[in-house]
Amino acid sequence: MAKLQLFDGMSSRVAEFVMRCKLYIRNKLVRAAVEAQVQWVLLYVQGGSANVWKENVMKELETGEVEYESVEEFLLSLKKEFGGGEEESVKVAELRKLE
């Protein structure tokens, strides 16, 4: 399996990053606890705006402010946080086609 690339918060890369995380977890970490799966994903969240988000998530996990039922729930929160530009870019592309 290919090595996972670091995720730095770029919205154009979030969907691919989430997909690759899911594939790896399903193949290699399927029996691991949710916390271990989330920690593994966080290892690859580095750089850019992702660092601040990761630090906040780690603090919330340590203090018990947040607890994820599944790694999918965690990945969904990551995608929501960084994937907001996708809808906007699709709309811009559609407008350009109309012009």
Backbone torsions as a table, in degrees:
resi	resn	phi	psi	omega
1	MET	NA	138.1	-178.5
2	ALA	-66.5	147.7	178.3
3	LYS	-68.7	138.2	-179.7
4	LEU	-73.8	133.2	177.3
5	GLN	-79.7	151.4	178.3
6	LEU	-65.7	146.5	177.4
7	PHE	-109.8	122.8	-175.6
8	ASP	-107.7	10.0	176.4
9	GLY	100.1	-0.1	-179.9
10	MET	-69.9	123.7	-176.0
11	SER	-62.2	-28.0	-179.9
12	SER	-70.3	-14.5	-177.5
13	ARG	-110.0	-4.6	-172.9
14	VAL	-66.0	-41.8	-177.5
15	ALA	-62.8	-43.1	178.9
16	GLU	-66.4	-41.6	179.3
17	PHE	-60.9	-46.3	180.0
18	VAL	-62.6	-43.5	179.2
19	MET	-60.8	-44.7	-179.6
20	ARG	-66.0	-37.3	176.6
21	CYS	-62.1	-46.1	179.8
22	LYS	-59.9	-44.0	179.7
23	LEU	-61.7	-46.0	-179.1
24	TYR	-63.6	-46.2	-178.2
25	ILE	-62.3	-42.0	178.9
26	ARG	-64.3	-29.8	-177.8
27	ASN	-93.1	-34.6	-172.3
28	LYS	-116.8	-27.7	-174.0
29	LEU	-120.0	22.1	-173.1
30	VAL	-60.0	-31.4	-178.3
31	ARG	-93.2	-4.4	-178.9
32	ALA	-73.8	154.4	176.8
33	ALA	-65.6	154.9	-179.6
34	VAL	-56.2	-43.1	-179.9
35	GLU	-59.1	-42.3	178.7
36	ALA	-65.7	-38.4	178.2
37	GLN	-65.3	-43.5	179.1
38	VAL	-64.0	-44.0	178.9
39	GLN	-61.1	-39.1	177.8
40	TRP	-61.6	-45.8	178.5
41	VAL	-60.4	-43.7	-178.2
42	LEU	-61.6	-26.1	176.3
43	LEU	-59.2	-30.4	-175.7
44	TYR	-99.4	2.8	175.3
45	VAL	-96.5	100.6	-174.5
46	GLN	-148.4	141.3	174.1
47	GLY	90.2	163.2	176.7
48	GLY	52.8	-148.0	-178.8
49	SER	-70.0	-15.5	-179.3
50	ALA	-68.0	-28.4	-179.5
51	ASN	-61.3	-45.4	-179.3
52	VAL	-63.9	-45.2	179.5
53	TRP	-60.1	-45.2	-179.4
54	LYS	-61.2	-44.2	179.3
55	GLU	-60.4	-42.0	178.1
56	ASN	-64.6	-42.3	178.9
57	VAL	-63.5	-43.5	-179.8
58	MET	-62.1	-41.3	177.7
59	LYS	-63.5	-43.5	179.7
60	GLU	-63.3	-38.6	178.0
61	LEU	-67.0	-43.1	-178.6
62	GLU	-65.2	-37.6	-177.9
63	THR	-87.5	-7.9	-179.6
64	GLY	81.8	10.9	178.9
65	GLU	-65.3	-30.5	-179.6
66	VAL	-135.6	143.9	176.2
67	GLU	-143.5	129.2	-177.8
68	TYR	-95.0	133.0	178.1
69	GLU	-70.5	-32.6	-178.7
70	SER	-149.7	162.6	176.8
71	VAL	-68.3	-28.0	176.9
72	GLU	-62.3	-39.9	177.6
73	GLU	-62.0	-42.5	177.7
74	PHE	-63.5	-45.7	-179.8
75	LEU	-64.4	-33.6	176.5
76	LEU	-65.0	-40.2	178.2
77	SER	-66.1	-37.4	176.9
78	LEU	-64.0	-44.9	-179.2
79	LYS	-65.1	-39.5	177.4
80	LYS	-64.9	-39.5	-177.8
81	GLU	-66.1	-41.7	-172.3
82	PHE	-109.9	-9.5	-175.2
83	GLY	-96.2	8.3	-175.3
84	GLY	-59.2	-27.3	-177.5
85	GLY	-75.6	-13.1	-176.5
86	GLU	-63.1	-48.1	-179.2
87	GLU	-61.6	-41.8	-179.5
88	GLU	-64.2	-42.4	-178.7
89	SER	-67.6	-33.0	176.4
90	VAL	-65.8	-42.8	179.3
91	LYS	-64.5	-40.6	178.2
92	VAL	-63.0	-42.4	179.0
93	ALA	-63.4	-40.2	178.6
94	GLU	-64.6	-40.5	177.0
95	LEU	-63.1	-39.9	178.9
96	ARG	-64.1	-36.8	177.7
97	LYS	-63.6	-39.0	-179.7
98	LEU	-66.7	-35.1	179.6
99	GLU	-67.6	NA	NA
